[in-house]
Amino acid sequence: MTEPGSKIAERLLARPSGATMDELIAATGGPQYNVLRRLAARGYRVRKVREGRVTRYFAEPPAHRSVTLSVSPKGQVTIPKDFREKLGVARGGELRLSFEEQGRAYVDAPRKSVRDLFGALGKPKRHLTLEQIEQGIVAAAIGRATRR
């Protein structure tokens, strides 16, 4: 499977040396001005540097990745998959939304309780019969009594 032209363009623009539009056209088969706009909308800092008759483009990723979320008519928001994975939230999971006095909102996954882990390991396999367990208890009791 081949990589889409927009992904190739993003990778070239994010290099320390950036890319010219001629390099992007050669790698992807067409101009990628829309990729520059999309990167800027995602918070990347897009710089243009003139090199004679050619412009070199650089796309520097933001320190903290952010996305713009749309609210549906029902008041629902879709969180991108990579954000859900980083938060450790599966389908039907819970998130906590909190606000600061400055008007900032934070989203995080509620802390897990030890009780949430119940059943994660499954049932242990039995290696001893009930008679063997009872014999072990009797032997331990006799051993304890003889040490006193």
Secondary structure, DSSP 8 states (H G I E B T S, - for coil): ----HHHHHHHHHTSTT-EEHHHHHHHHSS--HHHHHHHHHTT-EEEEEEETTEEEEEEE--SS------B-TTS-B---HHHHHHHT--TT---EEEE-TTS-EEEE-----GGGGTTSS------S-HHHHHHHHHHHHHHHHHH-
